[in-house]
Amino acid sequence: MKTKYVDLIDQTFDFPQEEFSLNNNELSFHGIDLMALIEEYGSPLKFTYLPKISDNINRAKGWFAAAIKEHNYAGNYNYCYCTKSSHFKHVLDEALKNDIHIETSSAFDIDIVENLKAQGKIDDNTYIVSNGFKRDQYVQNIARLINNGHKNCITVIDNYEEINLLSESIEGPFNIGIRIASEEEPKFEFYTSRLGIGYKNIVPFYNREIKENPKVTLKMLHFFINTGIRDTAYYWNELQKCMKVYVNLKKECPSLDSLNIGGGFPIKNSLAFDYDYAYMVSEIIRQIKQTCDDAGVAVPNIFTEFGSFTVGESGGAIYKVLYQKQQNDREKWNMINSSFITTMPDTWAINKRFIMLPISSWDKEYERVLLGGLTCDSDDYYNSEQHMNAIYLPKFSERRPLYIGFFNTGAYQETIGGFGGLQHCLIPTPKHILINRDSNGELRTSVFVEQQTSEQLLSILGYDYGINSAFAKAETETNEVTEAIKASY
């Protein structure tokens, strides 16, 4: 009878997979010995495997290049990274190695752009596509960037008054896009996205506010579906509606030459994940070309703004199961040494699934469990009710440490969780390490940030750091005296 955890995985999924493999019943991720990582850095632990960022960028570029060639498409393709997915410098540094562009969402994004430009990481040929609802600081920062000579900016208009706000601050001519307010799926609580301008209002808006405006040149139509790029009737219907707007707008506006289809490529959230990226890209390009050919207009250059797809699959989190609580005859709670609310907030905020696998003990029998975090909040858990499938792990034993890993957590979790700030129940932010490969392919690791200390948290809360330091010093000195007295006997 096959009752080991490794048997369960073999019977349920195709395993090993591209990024996951076993070595002596211990899990490896992209060739990284995770147990060795734990032995060196401890747990809880967050990590970022930087090469995966470049890998995904170049995969997407390859799919679009193949589709453009297949359909004899006359436009070009521009890959933008959506910075809101992860603003960290190490992420931008890795992504920008691959000749990409940047999409911004708020005022301080522009400060990051200017910092990257000062370092020579980007230049005037880099597109800066600025999305989001724009108010004073965002408008001023966009204007500063353009006024300082970065002409390859496209500011995507989200509401009617933004053109006037930009015109007041930008000294010369500037380029804009218009975002379509897409219609959401019927299951949504609202019918039309709060972002952008309605389908029927875009051409009249252009004729009224832009056509005769000598400062403003319309270059881009922006289209994004909240549920992402998926092979559904809903997505293809919305794309066709978008293309009708593009064709009608192009006939009125010769300068319009680009279509931004936003982000939305899914990332792997299960060992059973199955998504045909190449087919989806090919079909998008085919439909855009066919619509333009039928209407007798030139095809647009294509922009995408992949955020989660760029950085999501580079991240992971490792926890130790501290204790198992048998709460009734059916429910066993494995308590981890951190918190889901603080380290992976999407698991409770939007019931998001991540790939979860044990790091060790694959040769042991398995059991069905629930996973609980350290906070006293009833929502600090990860289980089958929230995530559709039961959770099975090797049987817990106090004599044998059990470590578990959550993978593809690299997008949004740090910013939503409040990286470096206060955490729920003052659970500290875990140590975070960066993993890279040198020119010979050898793994190199470094500590990005250590686990938060009580002094850091108390300082944020406004407590006197000097007093706390004095208490800590006094406590240390007392302990040293006590140990010295013990040693003398």
N, C-alpha and C positions, 0 to 999 in steps of 0.2 A: 504493500500500500504506500502510495506516494504522499507523504504528509509534510515534507520539508518545504521551506519557503521557496527555494530554487525550483522545486517541482511545480509549485503554484504558478510561478512566472512562466516557466516553460510551457505549461498547459494552456495559458491564457493569452500570451503574446508571442510575437516573433522576437526572440532574444538570443544573443546580444544584438544591440543596435549600433548605429553609427557612433553615437557619443557614449553609450553605456556598455560596459563589459565586466566580467568577473575575473578576479585573480585570487586563487585560494579562498573562495567564498567571501571575498570582500569586493566592494563596488569600485570601479574606476570610471571616471568621467573625462572624456576626451584624453584618455591616457594618463590622467592625474590619479595617483594613489591617494584616495581620500583618507584612509586610515593614517597614512604617513602625515598627511596634512593636519589631522586631529592631534597626532602625537607631538607635532612641532608647535602648533598654535592653540590647541585646546578647543573647547566649545563653550557656549554657542559661538558660531563663526559664520561670517558672511564672506563670500569671495566673488571676484569678477575675473572671468577667463577672457582676457582681451582679444586673443586671436579670433574668437567666434564673431566679434563685431565686424572685422574685415571680411570674414568668410561670408556672412549673410549679405553684406553690401555687394560683394562681387557675384554672389549667386543671383541676386535680383538684376544686376546689370546684365548678366549673361542671358537671363530669360527675356529681358526687353530687347537686347541686341538680336537674339534669335527670332523673336516675333517680328521685329522691324524688317529683318531680312526676308523672312518667310512671306510676308504680305507686301513686300516692296513698298514699304511705308516711307514717305518723303520727309517726315519730321524727325527730330532727334529726341533723345531721352535725357532727363536731368534728375539725378537722385538727390533729394534733400533729406537731411536728418532733422527730425522733429525734436528739438532740444528739451521740451518739457518732459520727455520720457526719462531722461537722466541728464542733468546739467553738469555732472562731474567732469573735471578737466581730463582725467585719464580716458574717459569715454570719448570726448571730443577729439583728443589727440589721436586716438586710434582710428576713429571714423574718418578724420580728415586726411589720413594717409592715402585715401582711396579716391581722390578727385571728386568730392561731392560738394553739395551746397547745403545751406542752412535755412530752416524754417523757424521763426520765432513766434512767441505767443504773448509776451508781456514786456513791460518797459526794461526790466533788468537784463533780459535776453540781449538787448542791444549793447549793454555794457560788456557782456561776455564776447559778443562779436568784435567789439573794438579791442578788447584784450587779445583775442586770437589774431586779429589783424596786426597789432603792434608786435606780436611775436613772430610774424611771418607765416602763421599757419594757414591763413587765407589771404586773398588779395582782391583787387578790384574786379577780377573775373568771376569771383564767387557770387552766386545769386544769394541774396538775402530776401526771403519771402516772409513778409510779416502779416500774420493772422491775428485774430482775437479782437475783442471789443476795445477800441482805442480811446483813452482819455489823456489828460494833460501830459503826464510824465512819459507815456508811451509815444505820443505824438512828438513831443520835444526830442526824445532820443532818436526816433526815426529821422526827424528833420536834421538833427546834428550829424548823423551818419551820412546823409545825402549831401548836406551842405559842405561836409569835409571831403567830398569828392568820390564817395562810393556810389557811382551811378547805376550799378547793377542791382538795384533794389526794386522789388515789386511789393508795394503795400496793398494788401488785399482789403478792399472796402467791405466792412461788415454792416454799416448802417449809413443812412443818407447823409448825415452831417459831417462825416469824416473827411470828405473831400475839402470842405471849407476849412476845417481845422488844420489839415495838412498844408493847404495853400497859404495860410497865414504864417506858417513857420518855415516852409521850404522856400529858399531864395530863387531857385530857377525851376525849369521843367522837371517833372518826375513821372515815373511809371506806376500804374496801378493795376490791380486785378479786381474782380467782383466775385464775391462768394454767393453761391446759390443757397437759399434756405431750403434744404431738401425736405421732402415729406417723409416722416418716420413710419416705421412698420406699424400695423394696426394695434399690436400689443402695447405700444407706448401709451403713456398717460397724456401725451400731447400729440397733435397732428403734424405740426410743422416745426422744424428746428428753430430755436431762438437765434441762431447764428446765420448771418447773411441776409440776402434780399430775395423775395419771392420770385418764382419762375416768371410770372406774368408781368412783373414790375421792372425787370432788368433792362429790356430794350427801351421802354419809355424813360427810365432813369438815365440811361446813356444819352439819349437824344436831348433830354432836358438839362443835364448837369455837366456832361463830359464832351459831347461832340464839338461844341464851339468854344471850349475852354482851352486857351493856348498853352497853359501850364501843364495840362494833364494828358497823358497818353495811356489809353487802355491796351494792355498787353495780354492779360490772362483772365480766363474764366475758371473759378475754383469750385470743385464739386467734391463733396465728402459725405459718405453714408455712415451713420453712427455705428451700425452693426458690422461694418467692415466689408472687405471685398470677398464676397462669398457667391457660390454658384447657386443662386436662388432666383426665382421669378421676380422677386422684389428688387434685387440689385440690378438685374438687367433692365427692368422697366424704368428704374430711376436713371440709369445710364442713358437710355434712349431719350428720356425727357430732357436730360442735360444736353444731349447732342442737338436736340431741336433748338434749344436756346442758343447754343454755340453757333449753329448755322445761321439762324436769324440775326444774331448779333454780328457775326462776321460780315454779312451782307451790308450792314450799316456802318461797320467799323473796320476798315482795312488794316489798321495797326494791330488788331487782335490776332495773335499768332500762337498762343499757348493754352493748353488745357491742363489744369492741376487736378488729378484724381484723388488727392489726399493720401491718407494712410489706410491702414485696415488689413494688411496681411496678417493672418493669424500666426501664432507661434505654438509650438508643440506643448500640449498640456496633458498628454497621456501617452503611454507606450503604444496605444492603439491609434494614435493621431494619423490621419490620412487626408492630405490636401494636395491637389495637383496644381502647384504654382505655375508651371510652364503653360499648362492649358489655360488657366485663368488669364495670364498675361496675353497669350496669343488671341484669345477670344475678345478681350478688351480692345486690342489694337485692330483686330478685324472689324469689329462693329463700328469703331470710330471712323476707320477708313471708308467703310461701306456707306455710312451716313453722309460723310463729306463728299464722296464721289457722286452719290445720287443727287446731292444738292448743288454740285458744281462749284464747291469751294475748296480751298487748299486745306490739307490736314494740319492740325496743330502740333507744335512741339509738346511733348508729354513731360509733366512734372509729377513726382510722387513725394510724399512726406512720411516716410516710414520711420516710426519711432520705436514702438515695441518690437517690431521685426528686427530692427537694427541691433538693439541692446538687450532685449529680453532674454534671449537664450544664452547670454554670457554670464548670467548671475546664478548664484545658489546660496543656500543657507543650511547649516549643519547644527543639529541639536542632539543632546544626550537625553535619553529617557531616564529620569531620576528615580521614578517610583511608579508602581502600579496600584491603583485603587479599585477594588471590587465593590461597586456601589450597590449592585443587586445581583440577581442570579443570571442576568444577561449582559450587563454592561461593565466592561473593564476600561478604566481610564489610565492611559499612559501619560504621565505628567512630564513635560519637557522642561529644560532648564532655561527657558526664555518665554516670550509671549508672542502669540500670533497677531494680536492686535497691534503691537508696536513694531514687529519686525516684518510681518507680511500683512499689512492692513487690508489688502484687497480680499483676503480670505474671509473676512467677516463683513466688510463694507459692501461688497458686491457678489459674495459667494463664489469667488473665482477659484478655479482649480489650478493646481500646479502638479507637476510630476513629483511624487513622493516615493522614496525607496529607502530601505535600510542600507546602511553602509557596511555593516558586518552581520555575521550569524546567518548567512543565507543557507547554511547546511542544517539549521535547526528547524523544529516543527513550528508551524505558524498558528496564529490565533486572530480572531476578530477583535478589534479594539476601537476606542475613541481616543483622540489626542487632545490633551488639555494644556493650556498655557498657565503661567505663574500668577497672572493677575487675579484679583478677586472678582472680575467681571464675568458674568454668566455667558457672555458672547465670545469669550477667549477660548475657542475650541475649533477643531477641524475634524469633521466626521462625515459619515455617509449621508445623513439627512441633508446637509448643505451641499454635498458634492457628488450625489447620485450613486456612487459605487461604495461598497463597504471597504473599510480599511483593514488590511491584513498585514501583520508584521510577525517576525520571529518571536516566539514566546519569550516573555520577559523573565529574567532571572537576576536576582540581586548579586549573584556571584559572577555574572558576565555582563559587562557594559554593553548597552544597545544604543547605537547612534543611528539617526535617521537624517536623510537629506531631502530638501525641497529644491527642485531645479527649474531653470528658466524663469527666475524671479528678478531679472535685472532691470525691468522697466517699472517706474513709478513708485516702487515700494519705499525707497529711502525718502523721497520728497513727501509722499503722503504720510509716512510714519513720523516725519519731523526729525530727520537725521541731525544729530548733534544737539538736539534740544531736549525738552522735557518729554518723558515717555509715561504712559499710563501706569499708575502705581509705582512710579519711579523705577521701573525695570530698565536697566541701562542698555544703551545701544551696544550690540556685540562688536567685538573686534572684526575689522574688515581687511582682507588681504587682496592684493592684486597678483594675478598669475599671468605670466607671459612666456614666450619662447624666444631664445636668442637665435642668431643666424644659423646655428647648427641644429636648431630644433629642440634644444635642451630647455626644460622647464626652469623658470626663474620666478621666485615669489618674493614679495615685499609687503610689509605692513602699511596699509594706507592710513588706518586710524586704530588706536587701541580702544578697548572697551571703556565706556564712560566710567568716571569715578564719582564717588559721592560728592567730592569737592566741586566738580564741574556742575552737577545737578543743583547743589545748594547755592552755588553762585548765581545760576540762572534764576533761582527762586528768590534771590535778594538777601539771603542770609550772609552774615559777615564772614568772608572767607578767612580772614586773619584769625578770628576766634575759633573757627572750625579747625584750622591748621594747628592752632595752639593746643586744642583738645587732642588732636591726632598725635601731635608730638609728645604730649604728656602721657598719653596712653602707651605709646611706643617705649618711652623711657621707663614707665612702670613695669611693662612686660620684660624689658631687659634686666631690670633689677631683680624681678621675680625669678627669672631664669638663672641669673647669677647665684642667687641664694640656693636654688635647687641644686645647682652644680657643685656648691661647696659642701653639700652633705654626701 
